[in-house]
Amino acid sequence: MKRTGIAAAIAAIMMCISLTSCGGKSSSESSSSETSTAAGETAASEENETVSETSTSAEETTAEQTTAASEEKTSETTAEKTTEPAAEKKDEGGYTDVTALAQTFYNAYLGHDPEAVYALFDTEEIDGYSKLIKDELEGKDPAVVFSKKAVVSAIDQSMTSISEIMDAYSDSGQDEWTVEITADDLEDVEEAQLDDFNGDLSTSYAAAKIINYVFYRDKSNDQSFTGNSSAFLNKNGKWYLSYSSLMQSELINYIDL
């Protein structure tokens, strides 16, 4: 099918995002903050301490026997505490800190880790997008066109495109690149726009935020370029990377339609 048709269909369900081009060099001046947000979010889970006790009984015969039995019981029933180290992992089902989520997304681009990006999506949005876009695929199965394998491959190609721009700005292969995200980089999406988005996709997101542009900055020579925009959705107190938004701004160019 024609890309213009699919692009129009996607645009109809998108929140208003001012996209920036990653296809060429731009200003070397960076407006990103020096404050970096820790990538990723961890949630600790701790097993309960268990105490087992056994008791014995003995006939009371003499005062000496009673004392001895009591001491033996105390020794045998001392609680043995075992505490597992806290397991560090991202909460299944999203991030509580949207800034940390955004930083994780861009860190995945810096580290060329497409699987890490795919893990940031919410299945509710993926399903809603597939149902909405089905009629635009001219009979093709959206489960095949937008399979996890196809989407991960598209993310990988998008990352390669960003890497090629980095190479053009780098002085050497050892240059270190960074993207620094702060809360000020995230803008709220208006309620009316979010209502339209939820209505089109049959989703139930309570809030949304966008990053209109970012700066990829070479820490070695202080060169920079504007990079890929992004959007994030909140449901039940957890934040997710917007699948639809990334599909529009980046991935549709690498999907075999």
Sine and cosine of phi, psi and omega as CSV:
sin_phi,cos_phi,sin_psi,cos_psi,sin_omega,cos_omega
0.00,0.00,0.29,-0.96,-0.02,-1.00
-0.96,0.27,0.65,-0.76,0.00,-1.00
-0.91,0.41,-0.51,0.86,0.00,-1.00
-0.89,0.45,-0.58,0.82,0.03,-1.00
-0.92,0.39,-0.73,0.68,-0.01,-1.00
-0.92,0.39,-0.62,0.79,-0.01,-1.00
-0.90,0.44,-0.64,0.77,0.01,-1.00
-0.92,0.40,-0.63,0.78,0.00,-1.00
-0.91,0.42,-0.65,0.76,0.01,-1.00
-0.93,0.37,-0.68,0.73,-0.03,-1.00
-0.86,0.51,-0.50,0.86,-0.04,-1.00
-0.92,0.40,-0.39,0.92,-0.04,-1.00
-0.96,-0.29,0.05,1.00,-0.10,-1.00
-1.00,0.07,0.51,-0.86,0.25,-0.97
-0.95,0.30,0.41,-0.91,-0.02,-1.00
-0.93,0.36,0.93,-0.36,0.00,-1.00
-0.80,-0.60,0.81,-0.58,0.06,-1.00
-0.99,0.12,0.99,-0.16,-0.10,-0.99
-0.98,0.19,0.53,-0.85,0.07,-1.00
-0.88,-0.48,0.49,-0.87,-0.09,-1.00
-0.99,0.10,0.64,-0.77,0.11,-0.99
-0.96,-0.29,0.15,0.99,-0.17,-0.99
-1.00,0.07,-0.04,1.00,-0.01,-1.00
-0.32,-0.95,0.07,-1.00,-0.02,-1.00
-0.96,0.29,0.56,-0.83,0.08,-1.00
-0.73,-0.69,-0.23,-0.97,-0.07,-1.00
-0.80,0.60,0.62,-0.79,0.02,-1.00
-1.00,0.03,0.00,1.00,0.02,-1.00
-1.00,0.05,0.75,-0.66,-0.04,-1.00
-0.96,-0.28,0.72,-0.70,0.05,-1.00
-0.96,-0.27,0.16,0.99,-0.03,-1.00
-0.96,0.28,0.49,-0.87,-0.04,-1.00
-0.95,0.30,0.43,-0.90,0.05,-1.00
-0.98,0.18,-0.14,0.99,-0.01,-1.00
-1.00,0.07,0.83,-0.56,0.03,-1.00
-0.95,-0.30,0.56,-0.83,0.00,-1.00
-0.98,-0.20,0.70,-0.72,-0.04,-1.00
-0.85,0.53,0.72,-0.69,-0.04,-1.00
-0.98,0.20,0.69,-0.72,0.09,-1.00
0.99,0.12,0.25,-0.97,0.00,-1.00
-0.71,-0.70,0.70,-0.72,-0.01,-1.00
-0.89,-0.45,0.55,-0.84,0.05,-1.00
-0.78,-0.62,0.82,-0.57,-0.08,-1.00
-1.00,0.04,0.66,-0.76,0.11,-0.99
-0.83,-0.56,0.71,-0.71,-0.12,-0.99
-0.75,-0.66,0.78,-0.63,0.01,-1.00
-0.95,0.30,0.58,-0.81,0.00,-1.00
-0.93,0.36,0.58,-0.81,0.08,-1.00
-0.96,0.27,0.71,-0.70,-0.02,-1.00
-0.90,-0.43,0.62,-0.79,0.01,-1.00
-0.80,-0.60,0.83,-0.56,0.03,-1.00
-0.94,-0.34,0.67,-0.74,-0.01,-1.00
-0.77,-0.64,0.63,-0.78,0.10,-1.00
-0.83,-0.55,0.51,-0.86,-0.01,-1.00
-0.77,-0.64,0.53,-0.85,0.05,-1.00
-0.81,-0.59,0.42,-0.91,0.05,-1.00
-0.81,-0.58,0.55,-0.84,0.02,-1.00
-0.66,-0.75,0.57,-0.82,0.04,-1.00
-0.93,0.38,0.65,-0.76,0.02,-1.00
-1.00,0.10,0.90,-0.43,0.03,-1.00
-0.92,-0.40,-0.86,0.51,0.01,-1.00
-0.80,-0.61,0.29,-0.96,0.00,-1.00
-0.88,0.47,-0.60,0.80,-0.02,-1.00
-0.91,0.40,-0.65,0.76,-0.01,-1.00
-0.91,0.42,-0.63,0.78,0.01,-1.00
-0.89,0.46,-0.69,0.72,0.01,-1.00
-0.89,0.45,-0.68,0.73,-0.02,-1.00
-0.90,0.44,-0.68,0.73,0.00,-1.00
-0.90,0.44,-0.64,0.77,0.00,-1.00
-0.89,0.45,-0.67,0.74,0.00,-1.00
-0.91,0.42,-0.63,0.78,0.00,-1.00
-0.91,0.42,-0.65,0.76,0.02,-1.00
-0.88,0.47,-0.68,0.73,0.01,-1.00
-0.87,0.49,-0.66,0.75,-0.01,-1.00
-0.91,0.41,-0.65,0.76,-0.08,-1.00
-0.97,0.24,-0.42,0.91,-0.11,-0.99
-0.96,-0.26,0.22,0.98,0.06,-1.00
-0.88,0.47,0.77,-0.63,-0.06,-1.00
-0.92,0.39,0.74,-0.67,0.06,-1.00
-0.97,-0.24,0.95,-0.31,-0.12,-0.99
-1.00,-0.04,0.76,-0.65,0.08,-1.00
-0.80,-0.60,0.88,-0.48,-0.02,-1.00
-0.88,-0.47,0.86,-0.50,0.03,-1.00
-0.97,0.26,0.57,-0.82,0.11,-0.99
-0.87,0.49,0.56,-0.83,0.00,-1.00
-0.89,0.45,0.79,-0.62,0.01,-1.00
-0.99,0.15,0.82,-0.57,-0.03,-1.00
-0.99,-0.10,0.84,-0.54,0.03,-1.00
-0.35,-0.94,0.36,-0.93,0.10,-1.00
-0.95,0.31,0.69,-0.72,0.07,-1.00
-0.81,0.58,0.78,-0.62,0.08,-1.00
-0.91,0.42,0.79,-0.62,0.00,-1.00
0.99,-0.16,0.44,0.90,0.14,-0.99
0.90,-0.43,-0.01,-1.00,-0.04,-1.00
-0.92,-0.40,0.61,-0.79,0.09,-1.00
-0.99,0.17,-0.40,0.92,-0.03,-1.00
-0.94,-0.34,0.95,-0.33,-0.06,-1.00
-0.92,0.39,-0.53,0.85,0.02,-1.00
-0.92,0.40,-0.65,0.76,0.05,-1.00
-0.90,0.43,-0.62,0.79,0.04,-1.00
-0.89,0.46,-0.72,0.70,0.01,-1.00
-0.88,0.47,-0.67,0.75,0.02,-1.00
-0.90,0.44,-0.64,0.77,0.03,-1.00
-0.88,0.48,-0.65,0.76,0.02,-1.00
-0.87,0.49,-0.77,0.64,-0.03,-1.00
-0.95,0.32,-0.51,0.86,0.09,-1.00
-0.90,0.43,-0.57,0.82,0.05,-1.00
-0.90,0.43,-0.59,0.81,0.08,-1.00
-0.92,0.40,-0.67,0.74,0.02,-1.00
-0.90,0.44,-0.59,0.81,-0.01,-1.00
-1.00,-0.03,0.06,1.00,-0.01,-1.00
0.76,0.65,0.89,0.45,-0.04,-1.00
-0.80,-0.60,0.99,0.12,-0.07,-1.00
-0.90,0.43,-0.55,0.84,0.02,-1.00
-0.89,0.45,-0.59,0.81,0.01,-1.00
-0.90,0.43,-0.60,0.80,0.04,-1.00
-0.93,0.37,-0.72,0.70,-0.01,-1.00
-0.85,0.53,-0.57,0.82,-0.02,-1.00
-0.92,0.38,-0.24,0.97,-0.03,-1.00
-1.00,0.06,-0.17,0.99,-0.01,-1.00
-0.98,0.22,0.33,-0.94,0.10,-0.99
-0.96,-0.29,0.73,-0.68,-0.06,-1.00
-0.89,0.45,-0.49,0.87,0.01,-1.00
-0.88,0.47,-0.66,0.75,0.01,-1.00
-0.95,0.32,-0.63,0.78,0.03,-1.00
-0.86,0.50,-0.72,0.70,0.00,-1.00
-0.91,0.42,-0.69,0.73,0.00,-1.00
-0.90,0.44,-0.64,0.77,0.02,-1.00
-0.90,0.44,-0.70,0.72,-0.03,-1.00
-0.89,0.46,-0.65,0.76,0.01,-1.00
-0.93,0.38,-0.66,0.76,-0.04,-1.00
-0.93,0.36,-0.60,0.80,-0.12,-0.99
-1.00,0.05,-0.13,0.99,-0.11,-0.99
-0.81,0.58,-0.70,0.71,-0.06,-1.00
-0.93,0.38,-0.29,0.96,-0.01,-1.00
-1.00,0.01,-0.04,1.00,-0.12,-0.99
-0.99,-0.13,0.13,0.99,0.08,-1.00
0.79,0.61,0.75,0.66,0.08,-1.00
1.00,-0.01,-0.20,0.98,0.01,-1.00
-0.96,0.28,0.52,-0.85,-0.01,-1.00
-0.99,0.17,0.87,-0.49,0.01,-1.00
-0.87,0.49,-0.45,0.89,0.03,-1.00
-0.90,0.43,-0.44,0.90,0.03,-1.00
-1.00,0.01,-0.75,0.66,-0.03,-1.00
-0.86,0.50,-0.68,0.74,-0.03,-1.00
-0.93,-0.37,0.63,0.78,0.06,-1.00
-0.90,0.44,0.33,-0.94,0.03,-1.00
-0.84,0.54,-0.66,0.75,0.00,-1.00
-0.87,0.49,-0.68,0.73,-0.01,-1.00
-0.92,0.38,-0.66,0.76,-0.03,-1.00
-0.94,0.34,-0.67,0.74,0.04,-1.00
-0.89,0.46,-0.64,0.77,0.05,-1.00
-0.89,0.45,-0.64,0.77,0.03,-1.00
-0.90,0.43,-0.66,0.75,0.05,-1.00
-0.88,0.47,-0.68,0.73,0.01,-1.00
-0.86,0.51,-0.70,0.72,0.01,-1.00
-0.92,0.38,-0.60,0.80,0.06,-1.00
-0.90,0.45,-0.66,0.75,0.03,-1.00
-0.90,0.43,-0.62,0.78,0.04,-1.00
-0.89,0.46,-0.62,0.78,0.04,-1.00
-0.88,0.47,-0.69,0.72,0.05,-1.00
-0.90,0.44,-0.66,0.75,-0.01,-1.00
-0.89,0.46,-0.60,0.80,0.01,-1.00
-0.91,0.41,-0.59,0.81,0.06,-1.00
-0.93,0.37,-0.65,0.76,0.06,-1.00
-0.84,0.54,-0.69,0.72,-0.02,-1.00
-0.88,0.48,-0.60,0.80,-0.02,-1.00
-0.92,0.39,-0.49,0.87,-0.01,-1.00
-1.00,-0.03,-0.32,0.95,-0.12,-0.99
-0.97,0.23,0.49,-0.87,0.11,-0.99
-1.00,0.10,-0.47,0.88,-0.01,-1.00
-0.39,-0.92,0.15,-0.99,0.03,-1.00
-0.94,0.35,-0.16,0.99,-0.01,-1.00
-1.00,-0.09,0.02,1.00,0.01,-1.00
-0.88,0.48,0.60,-0.80,0.00,-1.00
-0.96,-0.27,0.79,-0.61,-0.03,-1.00
-0.95,-0.31,0.46,-0.89,-0.02,-1.00
-0.55,-0.83,0.42,-0.91,0.21,-0.98
-0.75,-0.66,0.83,-0.56,-0.05,-1.00
-0.92,-0.39,0.89,-0.45,-0.05,-1.00
-0.95,-0.30,0.73,-0.68,0.12,-0.99
-0.83,-0.56,0.19,-0.98,0.00,-1.00
-0.87,0.50,-0.49,0.87,-0.02,-1.00
-0.93,0.37,-0.33,0.95,0.00,-1.00
-0.97,0.23,-0.28,0.96,-0.08,-1.00
-0.99,-0.12,0.78,-0.63,0.00,-1.00
-0.93,-0.37,0.63,-0.77,0.03,-1.00
-0.95,0.31,0.64,-0.77,0.12,-0.99
-1.00,0.03,0.69,-0.73,-0.03,-1.00
-0.89,0.45,0.53,-0.85,-0.07,-1.00
-0.85,0.52,-0.65,0.76,-0.01,-1.00
-0.89,0.46,-0.64,0.77,0.02,-1.00
-0.92,0.40,-0.65,0.76,0.01,-1.00
-0.92,0.39,-0.62,0.79,0.04,-1.00
-0.87,0.48,-0.68,0.74,0.03,-1.00
-0.89,0.45,-0.68,0.74,0.01,-1.00
-0.87,0.50,-0.76,0.65,0.02,-1.00
-0.88,0.47,-0.64,0.77,-0.01,-1.00
-0.90,0.44,-0.66,0.75,-0.02,-1.00
-0.94,0.34,-0.62,0.78,-0.07,-1.00
-0.99,-0.11,-0.06,1.00,-0.06,-1.00
0.84,0.54,0.69,0.72,0.02,-1.00
-0.94,-0.35,0.03,-1.00,-0.11,-0.99
-0.69,-0.72,0.70,0.71,-0.03,-1.00
-0.98,0.21,0.66,-0.75,-0.11,-0.99
-1.00,-0.03,-0.35,0.94,-0.03,-1.00
-0.36,-0.93,0.32,-0.95,0.04,-1.00
-0.50,-0.87,0.53,-0.85,0.05,-1.00
-0.70,-0.71,0.47,-0.89,0.01,-1.00
-0.77,-0.63,0.43,-0.90,0.20,-0.98
-0.88,-0.47,0.94,-0.35,-0.08,-1.00
-0.94,0.33,-0.56,0.83,0.05,-1.00
-0.38,-0.92,0.39,-0.92,0.09,-1.00
-0.72,-0.69,0.23,-0.97,0.12,-0.99
-0.90,-0.44,0.84,-0.55,0.22,-0.97
-1.00,0.07,0.84,-0.54,-0.10,-0.99
-0.85,-0.52,0.74,-0.67,0.06,-1.00
-0.99,0.12,0.94,-0.35,-0.03,-1.00
-0.94,0.35,-0.32,0.95,-0.04,-1.00
-0.98,0.19,-0.61,0.79,-0.03,-1.00
-0.79,-0.61,0.05,1.00,0.05,-1.00
0.91,0.42,0.33,0.94,0.13,-0.99
-0.98,0.20,0.44,-0.90,-0.01,-1.00
-0.48,-0.88,0.29,-0.96,0.10,-0.99
-0.53,-0.85,0.45,-0.89,0.01,-1.00
-0.98,0.21,0.67,-0.74,-0.11,-0.99
-0.89,-0.45,-0.32,-0.95,-0.13,-0.99
-0.95,0.30,0.70,-0.72,0.06,-1.00
-0.97,0.25,0.12,-0.99,-0.01,-1.00
-0.36,-0.93,0.28,-0.96,0.03,-1.00
-0.61,-0.79,0.43,-0.90,-0.10,-1.00
-0.66,-0.75,0.61,-0.79,-0.10,-0.99
-0.86,-0.51,0.59,-0.81,-0.02,-1.00
-0.91,-0.41,0.74,-0.67,0.07,-1.00
-0.59,-0.81,0.79,-0.61,0.02,-1.00
0.82,0.58,0.60,0.80,0.05,-1.00
0.99,0.15,0.04,1.00,-0.01,-1.00
-0.90,-0.45,0.56,-0.83,-0.03,-1.00
-0.96,-0.27,0.59,-0.81,0.00,-1.00
-0.72,-0.69,0.47,-0.88,0.14,-0.99
-0.95,0.32,0.73,-0.68,-0.03,-1.00
-0.97,0.25,0.91,-0.42,0.03,-1.00
-0.90,0.44,-0.73,0.68,-0.03,-1.00
-0.88,0.48,-0.67,0.75,-0.02,-1.00
-0.91,0.42,-0.72,0.70,0.00,-1.00
-0.92,0.39,-0.55,0.84,0.05,-1.00
-0.89,0.46,-0.67,0.74,-0.01,-1.00
-0.94,0.35,-0.73,0.68,-0.15,-0.99
-0.98,0.18,-0.43,0.90,-0.11,-0.99
-0.71,-0.70,-0.82,0.57,-0.33,-0.94
-0.97,0.24,-0.49,0.87,-0.06,-1.00
-0.86,0.51,-0.43,0.90,0.03,-1.00
-0.93,0.36,-0.31,0.95,-0.07,-1.00
-0.90,-0.44,0.15,0.99,0.02,-1.00
-1.00,-0.08,0.70,-0.71,0.02,-1.00
-0.99,0.15,0.98,-0.21,-0.02,-1.00
-1.00,-0.07,0.00,0.00,0.00,0.00
